[in-house]
Amino acid sequence: MAVRFGTIVSRIDHGGRRITVTTNRGDISARAVIVTVSTNLLANEAIRFVPALPDKLAAAAGLPLGIADKMFFAISGQAEDFPNDRHLVGVTDRTATGGYQIRAHGWPMIGAYFGGELATGLEREGEAGMASFAIDELAGLFGNDIRARLTPLAHSAWVLDPFATGSYSCALPGHADDRLVLSAPVDDRLFFAGEACSVNFFGTAHAAFISAEAAADRVITTLGAVKALPA
């Protein structure tokens, strides 16, 4: 089956014999569906389920997305001038500061990490604003000469991404078990996957991969069993 980008799902009707997925490019009919959208989108009903799934929405609301953005810089010149694989904090007298990984794996680069309200504000300022903030802090650590040696490579802006609106799930107090509720299949036809569905590895890429692989295996098993039943 071809993969098609730019296809936005707004409704999943699982009340009939087959599931109907409504998108901006038409309806899709399927025997099973795996839902991998973020908990923020689920809780805010960016996708409407018919019949409604209040337990899933409540579980998603108990696992809202935190904010963690990254920016990476290339180091020109002799990268060996900087410590290898060292983690530093920009400043220690305020909460609005970044974390910096210097020459991870010995590579000629610096990774900057921002969270919370700082990350949200820097996203609004765009790449230039985020780079300026990071370079100012790095100049405070290594001196002004570093300014001319850093070139922005890439950055994330998860809050401004309408298909995420955050980075990865953080269970509210008393809501850790919501991960089990969220990951439970519905009628063995509607499955949920993603890092928020993982009890042990939430907040990681491998949690998303493992949960999606498990959901896909269950779909294959379920559909195979259905196909094997006598007509």
N, C-alpha and C positions, 0 to 999 in steps of 0.2 A: 504494500500500500504506500502511495506517495505521501511524503510529509509536506504539509502546506503551512506556510507562515502567515501571519496577519489574520488568523482565524480566531475570533473572540467569542467565547461561549457565554451565553447569558441565562440559559435555562436547561435543566436536565429533568426530563419527565420519565420517571421510572415506574409509572403506574400501570403501563400496559404490558403486553407480552414481550415487546422489545422496548429498549430504552431509546428515547428521542432526545438528541442533543441539539439545541437551537443555537446557531451561530450567526454572525454577521454575513456569512457566505452561504446560508441555507441550512437546512436540517440534516442531521446525520442519524441514521438508524443503526443500532448496535445491540448485540446480545449481552455485552458487558462493557462497563466503563471504569477506568481508573482515574480518580481525581487527584491531582497533585498541586493544586493552587495553594497559595499561602493562607495561613490561618486568618490574617487580617481580611483578606478578600472573602473567605468563607463566613466569618463573623458578621461582616457588613453586607452579606447577601449580594455580592457582585454576581454570583451565580445563584439563581433561584431553583430550589429543588421542588418537584411536584411528584408525589405528595411531599409535604414539608418534612424536614429532618431536624426538629428542634434540639435533639440530643447532640447532633453534630455541630450545630451553630453554637450551643452553649459550651461544648468542649473547645471549639476554636477560640471562643472569647476568653476562655481560661488560659489560652496559650498565645498571647499576643506577641507580635514581633518586636524584638529589640532593635537597636540601631548600632551598626558597626560598619564604618566605611574605611576604605584603604586608598592609598595613593602611592605610586612607585616612581622613583627617580633613578635615572642613570647617572653614574659618577664618571666624569671625564678625567683624563690625566692618570696619575698613579693612584689607583684605588687602594693600594697597600698603605697609603697615608692614613687610612681609617682602620679602626679595630675590626677584626674578623668576627662575624656572627655575634654581635653584641646587641643587647636590648637596652635602650635608654629611654628616659622620660624627659619631655621637653622642659617643663618646670615643675617644681614641687610645692609651690605656694598658692596654687589655684586648681580647681577641678577641670577647668577648660584648657586641657593640654593634650598633646598627642603622645603616642608611644612610637618608638622608632627602632626598627631592626636594621642594623648596619651590616652590610655585606653578608647577607644570608647565604650560606653554603660557599662563601668566598666570592660570590658574584659581585661585579662592580655596580652595585645598586643599593638603594636605601628604600625600605618599605615604611610608610607612615600609616598609623592607625588612629582613628578617631571614633568616639562613641557619644551617645546621649545627645543632649541639647547642642553641644559643640558640633557634632557631625551634621545635625539637621541644619544648623545655621550655615555651615560651610557648603553644604549642598546648594543652598539658595544662592551663594556667592559664585558658584560654578567652579570650573577647573582652575581659573586664575586665582580666585580667592583662596581655594584650598591649598594651592601650591605656595602662595604668598605666606600663609599662616605657617605651613610646615617649614619653609625655608628660613623664616624668621626664627623659629625655635631651634632649628639646626645650626643657624649662625650663632645663637646663644651658647650652643654646646661646643662648636668647633671653630668659631671665629668667622668673620665676614668673608674671608677668602672662599668659603665653601659656596657662596651664592653663585659665582660664575661657573661652578663645576657641576651644578645640578640641572638636569633636564627632565621635566615631567614625562612619564611614559604612558601611564593609564591611571584611572581612578574609578571608584564606584560611587553611586548615588542612589542607594536602595529606597530611600523614603520617597524620592521624586519619581521612581519607577511605578507607573500605574498598575503594573501587573505583579507588584510585590508589596509596596508601601512599607517596607521594613526589611531587616536583614535575616534574622532567624529567631525561632520561637523561644520564649522565656515563660515558664510556668508561673502563674501567680501563686501566692502562698496557698497551700491546700489544694492545688489543682494539678499536681504532677500526674495523677491517675487519669486526667483528661486525655493523655496521650493514648491510653488503651481504648477509650471511648471513640476517639477520632479515627483510630486505625481499624476499628471493627468493620467488617463488610456488611452491606445491607442486602439481604436476600440472596447472597452469593452471586450478585450481579453488579453491584455498585461497590467499588473498592476505593480505598483512600491510601495514599502514600506520600512520602516526603519526610524531611528531617523531623518535623513535629510529631510524626507518628512513631518515632523511635524512643523507647524507654531508656536505653543505655547510651546512645550516641547522638542524641538530639543536638542541633546546632552545627552539624558537620556535613560535608558533601557525601561522605561514605554512608551516613545514616540515610540520606535521600536515596542513594543508589541501592542499598540493601533492602529498604522497605519497598521500593518500586519493583525490584527483582522478585521479592516475595509475593507481591500483589500479582505480578504477571504470571508467576508460576501457579498461583491459585486460580487465576482466570483460565489458564490452559487446562488445569486439572478439572475444574468445574465444567467447562464447555465440553471437554472430552467425555466426561461422565454423562452429560446431557445427551450428547450425540450417540452414545452407546446404548441409550435406553430404547426399547422397542417402540415403534410408531403406534 
